[in-house]
Amino acid sequence: MATRSDVTSFHKRVLNAGVTLQDLTRDLMLKQENYVKPPYIETPEKAEYVKKQHFLAGFFGHDRHNPQTAIN
């Protein structure tokens, strides 16, 4: 954390320049149709609770044979 006003002003300018560059890059990629949008996963309407204790079996071991759900 900086206390000098010139240092904080510099950090703000650099941060704003980075955000502007990111926005320009995204807009250009969308215009050129190069931008790959992340997949949309719908939020469930109600929570599903784990009914069996073996839901995470093998999660921490070497034999991970159970795939994670998309929400996780």
Beta strands, then each sheet from edge to edge (+ up, - down):
end
